[in-house]
Amino acid sequence: MTPQTPESPPVIDRVSPTRRPNRRAVMRQDWHKLLFVHWEVPPEQLRPLLPPGLELDLYEGRAYVGLVPFTMTGVRPVFLPPVPGLSSFHETNVRTYVHFEGRNPGVWFFSLDAENRMAVLGARTVFHLPYYFAQMTLNTNGGGTNVYRSERRWPRPLPGSCSVEAKFFGPIAPANVGTLEHFLVERYILYASRRDRLYLGRIHHAPYPLQSASVTALDETLLAAAGIARPDQTPLAHYASEVNVEVFPLERVK
Protein backbone atom coordinates (compact mmCIF):
# COMPACT_ATOMS: atom_id res chain seq x y z
CA MET A 1 0.00 0.00 0.00
CA THR A 2 1.13 3.54 -0.76
CA PRO A 3 1.48 5.53 2.47
CA GLN A 4 -0.77 8.53 2.77
CA THR A 5 0.88 11.92 2.83
CA PRO A 6 -0.55 15.27 3.98
CA GLU A 7 -2.30 17.18 1.25
CA SER A 8 -0.02 19.79 -0.32
CA PRO A 9 -1.13 23.41 -0.06
CA PRO A 10 -2.55 24.85 -3.28
CA VAL A 11 -0.19 26.58 -5.68
CA ILE A 12 -1.84 29.98 -5.97
CA ASP A 13 -1.49 32.24 -9.00
CA ARG A 14 -0.36 35.59 -7.57
CA VAL A 15 0.39 37.31 -10.86
CA SER A 16 -2.94 37.22 -12.73
CA PRO A 17 -4.80 39.26 -10.05
CA THR A 18 -2.29 42.10 -10.54
CA ARG A 19 -3.42 42.58 -14.15
CA ARG A 20 -6.13 45.09 -14.93
CA PRO A 21 -9.59 43.53 -15.40
CA ASN A 22 -10.93 43.86 -18.94
CA ARG A 23 -13.98 45.88 -17.99
CA ARG A 24 -15.03 49.33 -16.88
CA ALA A 25 -14.08 50.65 -13.46
CA VAL A 26 -16.72 52.32 -11.30
CA MET A 27 -14.50 54.47 -9.07
CA ARG A 28 -11.11 56.16 -8.98
CA GLN A 29 -9.06 56.85 -5.87
CA ASP A 30 -5.54 58.01 -5.04
CA TRP A 31 -3.84 56.47 -2.01
CA HIS A 32 -1.01 58.31 -0.23
CA LYS A 33 1.44 57.72 2.62
CA LEU A 34 0.55 54.05 3.09
CA LEU A 35 2.05 52.33 6.11
CA PHE A 36 1.84 48.53 6.15
CA VAL A 37 2.30 47.07 9.65
CA HIS A 38 2.14 43.28 9.99
CA TRP A 39 2.33 40.65 12.69
CA GLU A 40 2.49 36.89 12.35
CA VAL A 41 -0.58 35.41 14.06
CA PRO A 42 -1.41 31.73 14.70
CA PRO A 43 -3.72 30.56 11.91
CA GLU A 44 -6.08 28.94 14.40
CA GLN A 45 -6.77 32.37 15.89
CA LEU A 46 -7.88 33.84 12.55
CA ARG A 47 -9.78 30.98 10.93
CA PRO A 48 -12.90 31.28 13.16
CA LEU A 49 -13.16 34.95 12.17
CA LEU A 50 -13.55 34.24 8.45
CA PRO A 51 -16.85 33.72 6.62
CA PRO A 52 -17.68 30.30 5.18
CA GLY A 53 -15.95 29.68 1.86
CA LEU A 54 -12.77 31.63 2.50
CA GLU A 55 -9.51 30.01 3.55
CA LEU A 56 -6.47 31.66 5.09
CA ASP A 57 -3.74 32.50 2.61
CA LEU A 58 -0.46 31.45 4.20
CA TYR A 59 3.13 32.36 3.43
CA GLU A 60 5.33 29.34 4.11
CA GLY A 61 2.68 28.12 6.54
CA ARG A 62 2.41 31.44 8.40
CA ALA A 63 -0.64 33.71 8.71
CA TYR A 64 -0.45 37.49 9.04
CA VAL A 65 -2.68 40.29 10.23
CA GLY A 66 -2.10 43.81 8.98
CA LEU A 67 -2.75 47.34 10.24
CA VAL A 68 -2.70 49.79 7.32
CA PRO A 69 -3.20 53.55 7.81
CA PHE A 70 -3.10 55.91 4.81
CA THR A 71 -4.79 58.88 3.14
CA MET A 72 -7.24 58.80 0.22
CA THR A 73 -7.75 61.66 -2.23
CA GLY A 74 -9.68 61.99 -5.47
CA VAL A 75 -12.31 59.46 -4.37
CA ARG A 76 -15.15 59.67 -6.90
CA PRO A 77 -17.20 57.73 -9.44
CA VAL A 78 -15.40 57.53 -12.78
CA PHE A 79 -17.92 59.88 -14.44
CA LEU A 80 -17.60 62.67 -11.82
CA PRO A 81 -14.82 64.99 -10.66
CA PRO A 82 -13.63 64.97 -7.04
CA VAL A 83 -15.94 66.80 -4.63
CA PRO A 84 -14.28 69.08 -2.04
CA GLY A 85 -14.94 67.85 1.49
CA LEU A 86 -16.06 64.39 0.33
CA SER A 87 -13.27 63.01 -1.85
CA SER A 88 -10.33 63.21 0.58
CA PHE A 89 -10.02 61.52 3.97
CA HIS A 90 -7.81 59.30 6.13
CA GLU A 91 -8.40 55.57 6.57
CA THR A 92 -7.02 52.72 8.67
CA ASN A 93 -7.84 49.08 8.02
CA VAL A 94 -7.24 45.81 9.87
CA ARG A 95 -6.98 42.82 7.59
CA THR A 96 -5.73 39.35 6.87
CA TYR A 97 -5.12 37.38 3.67
CA VAL A 98 -7.37 34.75 2.16
CA HIS A 99 -8.14 32.78 -0.98
CA PHE A 100 -11.17 31.04 -2.41
CA GLU A 101 -10.64 27.37 -3.27
CA GLY A 102 -6.98 27.90 -4.12
CA ARG A 103 -7.46 30.89 -6.38
CA ASN A 104 -8.04 34.65 -6.28
CA PRO A 105 -5.77 35.53 -3.33
CA GLY A 106 -7.13 38.62 -1.65
CA VAL A 107 -7.88 40.57 1.49
CA TRP A 108 -10.43 40.01 4.23
CA PHE A 109 -11.08 43.19 6.21
CA PHE A 110 -11.95 42.96 9.89
CA SER A 111 -12.51 46.72 9.97
CA LEU A 112 -11.96 49.89 7.95
CA ASP A 113 -12.03 53.15 9.89
CA ALA A 114 -12.47 56.37 7.90
CA GLU A 115 -13.10 60.01 8.82
CA ASN A 116 -15.76 60.58 6.15
CA ARG A 117 -19.33 59.76 7.21
CA MET A 118 -20.64 59.56 3.64
CA ALA A 119 -17.85 57.19 2.61
CA VAL A 120 -18.57 54.99 5.62
CA LEU A 121 -22.29 54.75 4.84
CA GLY A 122 -21.69 54.29 1.10
CA ALA A 123 -19.08 51.54 1.51
CA ARG A 124 -21.26 49.69 4.01
CA THR A 125 -24.22 49.82 1.63
CA VAL A 126 -22.63 49.33 -1.79
CA PHE A 127 -19.54 47.23 -1.04
CA HIS A 128 -20.75 45.43 2.13
CA LEU A 129 -17.52 46.35 3.92
CA PRO A 130 -17.22 46.84 7.72
CA TYR A 131 -16.50 50.58 7.67
CA TYR A 132 -16.52 52.70 10.84
CA PHE A 133 -16.52 56.44 11.31
CA ALA A 134 -13.50 57.78 13.20
CA GLN A 135 -11.70 61.01 13.94
CA MET A 136 -8.28 60.77 12.33
CA THR A 137 -5.10 62.76 11.75
CA LEU A 138 -1.86 62.26 9.86
CA ASN A 139 1.19 64.36 10.68
CA THR A 140 4.29 64.23 8.53
CA ASN A 141 7.44 65.17 10.40
CA GLY A 142 10.90 65.81 9.05
CA GLY A 143 13.33 62.98 8.46
CA GLY A 144 10.85 60.59 6.92
CA THR A 145 8.53 60.12 9.92
CA ASN A 146 4.73 59.92 9.87
CA VAL A 147 2.33 59.85 12.83
CA TYR A 148 -1.12 58.32 12.23
CA ARG A 149 -3.91 58.67 14.80
CA SER A 150 -7.48 57.38 14.81
CA GLU A 151 -10.34 57.24 17.32
CA ARG A 152 -13.48 55.30 16.35
CA ARG A 153 -16.83 57.01 17.00
CA TRP A 154 -19.44 54.62 15.57
CA PRO A 155 -20.70 51.98 15.25
CA ARG A 156 -19.51 49.47 17.82
CA PRO A 157 -17.29 47.67 18.79
CA LEU A 158 -15.62 50.32 20.92
CA PRO A 159 -13.00 51.32 21.81
CA GLY A 160 -11.20 51.25 18.50
CA SER A 161 -8.19 53.53 18.49
CA CYS A 162 -4.79 53.69 16.88
CA SER A 163 -1.69 55.82 17.28
CA VAL A 164 1.35 54.73 15.31
CA GLU A 165 4.58 56.53 14.50
CA ALA A 166 6.85 55.13 11.83
CA LYS A 167 10.01 56.04 9.95
CA PHE A 168 10.55 55.04 6.34
CA PHE A 169 13.91 54.80 4.65
CA GLY A 170 16.04 53.13 2.02
CA PRO A 171 15.62 52.48 -1.70
CA ILE A 172 12.22 52.58 -3.39
CA ALA A 173 11.28 49.57 -5.52
CA PRO A 174 8.35 47.24 -6.23
CA ALA A 175 8.28 43.98 -4.28
CA ASN A 176 9.45 40.90 -6.16
CA VAL A 177 6.96 38.10 -6.82
CA GLY A 178 7.47 35.28 -4.33
CA THR A 179 8.78 37.44 -1.50
CA LEU A 180 6.98 38.04 1.78
CA GLU A 181 6.71 41.74 0.88
CA HIS A 182 4.85 40.91 -2.33
CA PHE A 183 2.57 38.49 -0.48
CA LEU A 184 1.61 41.16 2.08
CA VAL A 185 1.16 44.29 -0.04
CA GLU A 186 0.37 43.34 -3.64
CA ARG A 187 -3.28 42.50 -3.16
CA TYR A 188 -5.82 43.38 -5.86
CA ILE A 189 -8.86 41.44 -4.66
CA LEU A 190 -11.06 42.07 -1.63
CA TYR A 191 -13.80 39.89 -0.22
CA ALA A 192 -17.01 40.97 1.47
CA SER A 193 -19.94 39.08 2.98
CA ARG A 194 -23.60 39.98 3.41
CA ARG A 195 -26.50 37.75 4.41
CA ASP A 196 -24.33 34.63 4.05
CA ARG A 197 -23.41 35.62 0.49
CA LEU A 198 -19.79 36.06 -0.47
CA TYR A 199 -18.67 38.84 -2.83
CA LEU A 200 -15.41 39.65 -4.57
CA GLY A 201 -14.18 43.09 -5.57
CA ARG A 202 -11.19 44.00 -7.71
CA ILE A 203 -8.91 47.01 -7.81
CA HIS A 204 -6.00 47.92 -10.04
CA HIS A 205 -2.96 50.14 -9.69
CA ALA A 206 0.74 50.14 -10.51
CA PRO A 207 2.94 48.10 -8.14
CA TYR A 208 3.57 49.86 -4.84
CA PRO A 209 6.77 51.96 -4.72
CA LEU A 210 7.82 50.14 -1.56
CA GLN A 211 10.30 51.23 1.11
CA SER A 212 11.44 49.70 4.37
CA ALA A 213 9.95 51.18 7.54
CA SER A 214 10.21 50.81 11.29
CA VAL A 215 7.51 51.43 13.90
CA THR A 216 8.89 53.72 16.60
CA ALA A 217 5.70 54.07 18.70
CA LEU A 218 2.43 52.14 18.74
CA ASP A 219 -0.73 52.20 20.86
CA GLU A 220 -3.80 50.60 19.33
CA THR A 221 -6.99 48.71 20.21
CA LEU A 222 -8.26 48.01 16.68
CA LEU A 223 -6.97 44.44 16.65
CA ALA A 224 -8.61 43.69 19.99
CA ALA A 225 -11.88 45.20 18.73
CA ALA A 226 -11.71 42.69 15.87
CA GLY A 227 -11.18 39.81 18.29
CA ILE A 228 -7.46 39.43 17.56
CA ALA A 229 -4.77 39.24 20.23
CA ARG A 230 -1.86 41.37 19.03
CA PRO A 231 1.42 39.44 19.31
CA ASP A 232 4.06 40.79 21.66
CA GLN A 233 6.65 41.20 18.93
CA THR A 234 8.16 43.93 16.80
CA PRO A 235 5.97 44.24 13.69
CA LEU A 236 7.19 44.09 10.13
CA ALA A 237 6.66 47.46 8.42
CA HIS A 238 6.74 48.88 4.88
CA TYR A 239 5.85 52.22 3.35
CA ALA A 240 4.58 53.40 -0.03
CA SER A 241 4.21 57.03 -1.05
CA GLU A 242 1.33 56.88 -3.55
CA VAL A 243 -0.65 54.80 -6.04
CA ASN A 244 -3.54 55.73 -8.35
CA VAL A 245 -6.35 53.20 -8.05
CA GLU A 246 -9.25 51.97 -10.16
CA VAL A 247 -12.11 50.22 -8.35
CA PHE A 248 -14.34 47.67 -10.08
CA PRO A 249 -17.85 46.52 -9.09
CA LEU A 250 -18.49 43.63 -6.74
CA GLU A 251 -19.08 40.15 -8.14
CA ARG A 252 -21.00 37.37 -6.45
CA VAL A 253 -18.70 34.44 -5.60
CA LYS A 254 -20.33 31.23 -6.78
FENSULQUI-V201439 format. One line per field, one symbol per residue. burial: b if it has 9 or more other ideal C-beta (glycine too) atoms within 8 Angstrom, else e. A space follows every 10 residues. Layout:
# FENSULQUI-V201439
burial->???
This chain:
# FENSULQUI-V201439
burial->eeeeeeeeee ebebeebeee eeeebebbbb bbbbbbbbbe bebebbeebb beebebbbbe eebbbbbbbb bbbbbbebee ebeeebbbbb bbbbbbbbbb eebebbbbbb bbbbbbeebb bbbbeebbbe bbbbebebee eeeebbbbbb bbeeeeeeeb bbbbbbbbee eeeebeeeee bbbbbbbbbb bbbeeeebbb bbbbbebbbb bbbebeebeb bbbbbbebee eeeebebbbb bbbbbbbbeb eebe
